Structure formats: C-alpha cells, structure tokens
Amino acid sequence: MKYEEIYQRLREKYTDEEIVDSMLIPADLEEEDREKMDKEMWVYRMERLRDMAEEDHILSDVMRLRFQMETYLKKESFSFNKTFGKYFEEYIRITRKTRKEISQDLSIHYTKLSRIINDKEEPGVELAYRLEKHSGNLIKAILWWELIMKKQSFIIIQDEQTRKTEQGKVKNYLKAS
C-alpha cells in the first residue's frame, strides 16, 4: 500500500499525466523480458558511446580515473602498482597525448616527467596544481597529493633501517617515561 499512499498524495498536487511524466514506476518483469530489455539497453549504450565525440570520451575516462583514485585512497592499502607515477601515466594515456606533449603542457622537463612516471623521483605540490588545471579541475590537486602521501606514509612505516640510522644521529633527546 505504500505506492498507493504516495500516489494519493501526488494526486492532490498533480494530474495523472504529470505524475506519469515525472515518475519511474518499478516493473515486475519475467526473466526473459528482463534479459531482452538488458540487451536493448546495452545496444543503446554502445550506440551512444560510438556517437560520443573524442573530447567526451576523454572527459569520461578522466572521471573514471578520478573515481579509481578516490576508491584506492579510501579503501585500499598502499600498492606500488598504484603510485602517483602509475596514475599519471594512465592520465597521459587517457588524454591521448605523448609524454613530450604533456611535458610541454605542464611546463615540466621531459626527463623529470619520465622520472616521476617511473617512480624514480617524487613530484612537488606544484605538479599537482598543474594536473588539476590540465584535467579541467576534474581531478583536484589534493587527490594527486594524497597519492604521494600514501606512498610516503607506507615508506615511513616500513623503513626501520633508515629510522634507526637517523635516530642514531640525535643527541640530547627527551626521555619520556
């Protein structure tokens, strides 16, 4: 009776035609009908994708990359397969540009760009700002920066040898009880 109550409340404000035009009413379909409708929807989707302009494809893929980055940062533990460099490389592939073109777009030396992509050098916050602008503000600088921080946090937690070496250089430290 829930739907009936909703319908009665809507009838007080709208005509039946207005209700029908604005509502999606769930349908109980047989399995065969559901499969047929799913197939029709898939065909329609593929036609729409085929008709999209290249720029729309790029924007769509940039949004997909952003969602992947957000999911990784929120739900997954650190992975060397999902570093700033790996996402940056995927971003370049999505934009359908060469590394040389991206290095020119971002005003970064080609060699430095290559070192960042290959995780040989960590980028600065400036590159995060540039990528934010380059992506049309679809991927915010903070998201790029969080990728860097996730890696650095992992390294700090795991690197006992450097911790001991560096702590051995400290004199006159506080002794907490």
Solvent accessible surface area in square Angstrom, and as a share of the most:
residue,aa,sasa,rsa
1,M,185,0.82
2,K,146,0.62
3,Y,154,0.59
4,E,75,0.34
5,E,101,0.45
6,I,58,0.30
7,Y,71,0.27
8,Q,82,0.36
9,R,149,0.54
10,L,37,0.19
11,R,128,0.47
12,E,146,0.66
13,K,160,0.68
14,Y,104,0.40
15,T,76,0.44
16,D,66,0.34
17,E,122,0.55
18,E,87,0.39
19,I,12,0.06
20,V,99,0.57
21,D,126,0.65
22,S,87,0.56
23,M,85,0.38
24,L,171,0.85
25,I,124,0.63
26,P,85,0.53
27,A,74,0.57
28,D,153,0.79
29,L,60,0.30
30,E,126,0.57
31,E,108,0.49
32,E,138,0.62
33,D,64,0.33
34,R,113,0.41
35,E,102,0.46
36,K,129,0.55
37,M,103,0.46
38,D,85,0.44
39,K,140,0.59
40,E,95,0.43
41,M,119,0.53
42,W,146,0.51
43,V,63,0.36
44,Y,120,0.45
45,R,134,0.49
46,M,58,0.26
47,E,72,0.32
48,R,147,0.54
49,L,62,0.31
50,R,170,0.62
51,D,113,0.59
52,M,60,0.27
53,A,60,0.46
54,E,103,0.46
55,E,118,0.53
56,D,66,0.34
57,H,54,0.24
58,I,36,0.18
59,L,77,0.38
60,S,55,0.35
61,D,38,0.20
62,V,4,0.02
63,M,52,0.23
64,R,87,0.32
65,L,1,0.01
66,R,59,0.22
67,F,104,0.43
68,Q,81,0.36
69,M,0,0.00
70,E,46,0.21
71,T,61,0.36
72,Y,2,0.01
73,L,32,0.16
74,K,160,0.68
75,K,160,0.68
76,E,70,0.31
77,S,95,0.61
78,F,29,0.12
79,S,32,0.21
80,F,115,0.48
81,N,118,0.61
82,K,68,0.29
83,T,1,0.01
84,F,6,0.03
85,G,1,0.01
86,K,79,0.34
87,Y,18,0.07
88,F,0,0.00
89,E,72,0.32
90,E,45,0.20
91,Y,2,0.01
92,I,10,0.05
93,R,143,0.52
94,I,3,0.01
95,T,14,0.08
96,R,127,0.46
97,K,75,0.32
98,T,80,0.46
99,R,68,0.25
100,K,123,0.52
101,E,77,0.35
102,I,0,0.00
103,S,6,0.04
104,Q,122,0.54
105,D,68,0.35
106,L,6,0.03
107,S,88,0.56
108,I,19,0.09
109,H,128,0.57
110,Y,101,0.39
111,T,74,0.43
112,K,84,0.36
113,L,0,0.00
114,S,25,0.16
115,R,106,0.39
116,I,2,0.01
117,I,2,0.01
118,N,75,0.38
119,D,44,0.23
120,K,137,0.58
121,E,54,0.24
122,E,68,0.30
123,P,8,0.05
124,G,32,0.31
125,V,54,0.31
126,E,99,0.44
127,L,9,0.04
128,A,0,0.00
129,Y,128,0.48
130,R,95,0.35
131,L,0,0.00
132,E,41,0.18
133,K,155,0.66
134,H,52,0.23
135,S,7,0.05
136,G,52,0.50
137,N,77,0.40
138,L,44,0.22
139,I,0,0.00
140,K,99,0.42
141,A,9,0.07
142,I,109,0.55
143,L,16,0.08
144,W,0,0.00
145,W,72,0.25
146,E,70,0.32
147,L,3,0.01
148,I,5,0.03
149,M,78,0.35
150,K,37,0.16
151,K,18,0.07
152,Q,53,0.24
153,S,57,0.37
154,F,65,0.27
155,I,64,0.33
156,I,112,0.57
157,I,119,0.61
158,Q,109,0.48
159,D,49,0.25
160,E,90,0.40
161,Q,146,0.65
162,T,67,0.39
163,R,77,0.28
164,K,140,0.59
165,T,75,0.44
166,E,85,0.38
167,Q,111,0.50
168,G,66,0.63
169,K,131,0.56
170,V,79,0.46
171,K,169,0.71
172,N,153,0.78
173,Y,136,0.52
174,L,172,0.86
175,K,169,0.72
176,A,104,0.81
177,S,162,1.04
